[in-house]
Amino acid sequence: MSRFNQDMCCEICTFIERQHPRYKDAKDKENDEVINGNLNYEGIGLPPKYFEWAGLEYEGWYTTDSTFKELVSRHFHELIDDLIKKTEQELAALDRADNDKTVTK
């Protein structure tokens, strides 16, 4: 989960978020809120032009750091594998439904 707001983040986005100059402020504020009993703290909000900054940060890490590049590659392979599995499950369910219709006729 993001430290800036309540968005769910993948491993890559979390890595990029940690590089932001305001990340420590967001993390410290969240920790203070939790210590004071606020377990539903919404965060300090995304900094202005965050997505523009994150895109440039991503590009910089991707083009200069082989470990980050491997992380991205692994992440997208996992997403594709999940999509393929889900598609196969949905197709199998459609086949079963078609077979059920054929049997009942």
Residue pairs with C-beta under 8 A, 6 or more apart in sequence:
1 7
1 8
1 9
2 8
2 9
2 13
2 14
2 17
2 43
2 46
3 17
3 23
3 26
3 27
3 30
3 43
4 17
4 22
4 23
4 26
4 43
4 44
4 45
4 46
4 47
4 50
5 42
5 43
5 45
5 46
6 42
6 43
9 17
10 75
11 71
11 75
12 58
12 71
12 72
12 75
13 54
15 61
15 68
15 71
16 54
16 57
16 58
16 61
17 23
17 54
19 57
19 61
20 47
20 50
20 53
20 54
20 57
22 44
22 47
25 44
26 43
26 44
29 41
29 43
29 44
30 41
30 43
33 41
34 41
47 53
61 68
62 68
62 69
62 72
